[in-house]
Amino acid sequence: MKILVLNCGSSSVKYKLIDSDSKKVLAEGGVEKLGLPDSFIKFKLPDGKKEILEVNMPTHQEAVETIVKVLTDPGKGVIGSMKEIDAVGHRVVHGMEKFNKSVIITPEVKEKIRECYVVAPLHNPANMTGIEAVDALLPGVPQVAVFDTAFHQTMPAKAFMYALPYDDYKKYGVRRYGFHGTSHRYVSRRACEFLGLPYERERIITCHIGNGGSITAIENGVSVDTSMGLTPTEGLMMGTRSGDVDPGALIYLAKAQNLDADGLLKLVNKQSGVLGITGLSSDMRDVEDAIAKGDERARLALDMYEYRIIKYIGAYTAALGGVDVIVFTGGVGENQTGTREKICKQLAFLGIDFDPEANKVRGEEIELTRPGSKVRVVVIPTDEEMMIAQDTAKLVEGK
């Protein structure tokens, strides 16, 4: 079965065409600057080379049309016609308590996704435009929604509830939902396959760390706690997001700077985190370069970033009553060897026997601990698109 996986943002659309039977990625690419005059699509050719085409794409429908044209192009494409696309899987960011698993998209499902706009005003509407674009371009082709929040719906109330008035939870759905669920689900399962361990009997902490970041505690195959909250702002320090911060500090800043709700939203989501501390960049590669030149604020930012990861792993180890496997994934987790080493050495008291030689590998599946280590630490590159394709195939085939 050939499945088109779409990840629609407000100004971008990432895609992969995956053969769900062979698990082979047939094509991949993305549309950027959607809605702007200089919008373009970049993609891999069948021979592995990359190409960029400038195309006027005012809306998501034109973006999806362009993707299908590239996929079916006689010279650039990999399929003969759009009829070869058997199904489409969509990443949908927020499902609130309405969705605890992936679902085939129906009119009723669309309405429930729209009801989640209130807690994901930037993401869910963009996801929906992708769904509607496929409706128009590929009528009759089954579509599946895979929710970032679904994996975390197994959290107990003691973990997902905020200590706010209970009526605010009942009336407005204010609680911890968590995100990156598809990634946490994929890497935790893959880590156990890689290590030859029974997934349903392990205590696992997955660290999806990059420009955005979250950590999840997994026990007996289900999520029991995660660092992101009602929105992706809570938890770890991130590229431009503040992560955990005293609400009183935000009230103080709002009064001091005369900020309204939108101003606060911009502050904690776009102006904080690594960018806010360094004043230079949200990209860890830039931060490492600045540290090498003696930049003290860059050093502080990296220290803060790593310290919060260490604290969350420690907290979740306590919540789980111990940990068997720690997984690194995401841009930083897969590639930043110094950060992995710092975290593992700080947590050596847990029984992590860290292997510096193994840690020299970037972007590949690798175990970072020596034989006999009480806690096993691995790097597993995430593959959310493959997880979406697998969910889509199972639902469409009725398995």
Disulfide bonds with the S-S distance in Angstrom:
none
